[in-house]
């Protein structure tokens, strides 16, 4: 099925907007900008981290920027980094699959402190922007859940 130039342009714009959300989270959380962190998520958004638990709701997710453990990471030097996401679009919904990591500073320089598989579900908002509805991370520490999550890269938003 052939797409019009307008459809193709909208798809490119959607993909770029999704990349901005995925990458913007890291800058916002390292910059201790709660409002910017929250702006990545819908009000009822969920951030589920396999070894930590679920943070439910924008305000709870924003609170990461005030968490003593997170503040210690930032104070010592850290960078939350997402690789370029693999994006599946389905109308007003999308899934982005990527690796996410926390690079940290220690006595011997920088090292990767956390490395995760991430599946990020997003929805188009009324204003045309994209926001995260559900984000699942699993550590890539030998637990098969991380590898399995990455293997789902072609499953669209309808897949739970």
N, C-alpha and C positions, 0 to 999 in steps of 0.2 A: 504494500500500500504506500503510495507516494504521498509525502507530506508537503504542504504548502510552505513557502518561505516564511510566512508568519508563524506557522506551527514550529518550524525548525528554529526560528529565532527565539520563540518563547521557551522552547526546551533548553536552548543554550543559556538563556537568562536564568531559568530555574536552576540549572546545574551550578551556575556561578553563585547564585544566591545561597544555595545549600552549602557550597564550599566555604563561603564566607561565615556561615553559622558554625560549621564544624571547626574551622580553624580559629574563629574569633573567641570561642570558649576558652581556649588555652591562654590567649593574651589577657582576657578579662580576669580569669581566676588568678593568674600570676600578678596582675596589676591590682589585685584586691578591690576590683570594681564590682561590687555586688549587683548594681543596677544592670551593668553590661552582661554579667553572668546570667541574671534573670531574664534578660531580653532574648536570650537564645531559646528559652522554653515557653511553652504555653502555661497558663496559670496552674493547670492540673498535671504538669509534666512530671515524669519520673526519671530519676537517674539511679539505675541499679548497678552496683559494683559487686561482682561476685564474692570477693573476700571481705567486704565491708558491710554491705546491706543496701537497702533501698532508701533513697531520699525522695519523698513525695511532696509535690507542690513547689511552685516557684520560690516562695519565701524560704523553704527548707534548703533548696539548692543554693540560693543566694548566700545562705548562712555559712557555706563552705569558706567564704572569704574571711570569716571571723573565727573559724575553728582553730584552736591553739596548735594542733598538729600541722595544719596547713600554714599557719603563720610562721611556724618554726622552719618549714621547708623553704618558704619564700625568704625568710630572714637569712638562711644559710646559702641561698642561691639555688633556684630551680627553674625549670622550663617545662610546661605541659605542652606537648607537641603531638599533633595529629598528622598522619600521612595523608596524601591526597586520597579522598574517598572514592570508592566505586559506587556509583549512584544508579539506582533503579527508580524511574519515574512511573507513576500510575495516576494520571489525572492530578488531583489536588493532594496526593499523598506520595511519599518517597521514602526510600531506605538508603542510607549511606553506610557502607562497610569500610572500616579502616583499622589501622593499628594506632594506638595512642600510647604515649610514653611520658614518663616524668624523668627528665634528666636532672640530676642533682649534683651539688658541689660538695666535695669532702676533702679530707686531708691530702689525697693524692690526685686532686683535680676533679674533673667531671666524670660521672658514670650514669648509666641508666638505672634508676631506682625502682621503676615500675614499667612493665611492658604489657599491654593489654590488647585483646581483640575487642573491637567495638562495632555494635550494630545500632544505628541511630535512626529511629522512625521520626519522620517529619510530616507536617501538614501545612498546606498553604493557608494563610490567614486572609481575612476579608480585604485587607489592604494590599494583598498580593505577595507579602513577605512570607518567609518560611520559618517555622519554629519547631523545636524538638518536642515531640509528645512522649517519647520513651527512648531512653538510652540504656543499653545493656553492655557492660564491660565484663570480660573475664580475663584474669591474669594469664599470661602465656608462660606458665611455670611448670609445664608438664601435665597440667589438668586438661583432659580432653575437651572440656567445655569450650575453651578458647579456640581450639582448632576447628571444632564443630561449628562454632558461630561464624568463623571466617568462611567455612565451606558453604554457607548459606547465601553467599554474595548475590546469586541470581534470583533468590526468592524475593518477590516484591512485597509491598506493604500489607497485602492481604494475609500473608503468612504470619501467624502469631509467634 
